[in-house]
Amino acid sequence: MSPLPVGTQTNATNTDTDGDRLPDGAEVLLYNTDPLNPDTDGDGLKDGAEFDYDNDGLTDGEEFYVYNTNRAVTIKPTAHSGINITDIVGYPAYIFVGGFDNPDSDLDGLNDGVEVHQYGTSPITSDSDSDGFSDGDEVNSGTDPLNPLNNPGSADNTPPQITTPPFLATTLSGVGGATVYYDVSAMDNVDGGVPVVCSPPSGSIFQVGTTVVTCTATDGAGNSATASFTVTVESKTPVQYSLNWPVYLLIGIAAGAVATIVSMRLRSRSERRQRTTSSNENSARSQSGNNSPKRIEDI
């Protein structure tokens, strides 16, 4: 960049005259950008968004004016497993270690950009949750750097305890299902009460029969527990059975019934004929007997 024109002045009371998130002095001496033009190259991005001097994932503009990483930070004995307080004997409690040229401004073992964009921790505080363990050590041990109750020293390996009903039973007087409500809770030895998720949830409609409800609770350390119970719905309504038989079967049954009726009628007619014939024969014999010559013994 060419020298500033004679008579051109930056604001002596504002470190960033053009508002591009780069200090005026840094623009002139380091970045070779125009402290009076927020977008020196005219590409639509402010100068502060175009530089990441230490390649830590935060732009230099963010380091200067958003997260203020170029500042004095405290070095604690627990700052990072690779740094001990004896390493800096003779230095004051506060020293300048961060900034746009240091990818790990707070010396906690995590790059500034990783802290901001991945873990949500502070790039200028080595122990974001103040539990005595650095953010880097917590990430490496699998604990939560934002939860003071969850750290390498807490050793929370115990899942929460879920309290459920032993079982539930209800009677349905109508049709459809029954709406069932229930109470489930969970307590953790470190976190106290933790939320419980159940399926089907309380207030659901349960159909006639027995349904298994499964509940899960997870504490801050990631320990999970599962419990289950049953909900039984009985119906007072008599079961209605319907014959959903094929048409040909129904026709066959109907035809069989007709054939049976016809057979019974024919048999009934035959029996009546037989009875009539037998009666006529008996009558004929009787008449024949009366007209026969009388025997002497009968005189």
Secondary structure, 3 states (H helix, E strand, C coil): CCCCCCCCCCCCCCCCCCCCCCCHHHHHHHHCCCCCCCCCCCCCCCHHHCCCCCCCCCCHHHHHHCCCCCCEEECCCCCECCECHHHHCCCCCEEECCCCCCCCCCCCCCCHHHHHHHHCCCCCCCCCCCCCCCHHHHHHHCCCCCCCCCCCCCCCCCCCEEECCCEEEEEECCCCCEEECCCCEEEECCCEECCEEEECCCCEEECCEEEEEEEEEECCCCCEEEEEEEEEEEECCCCCCCCCCCHHHHHHHHHHHHHHHHHHHHHHHHHHHHHHHHHHHHHHHHHHHHHCCCCHHHC
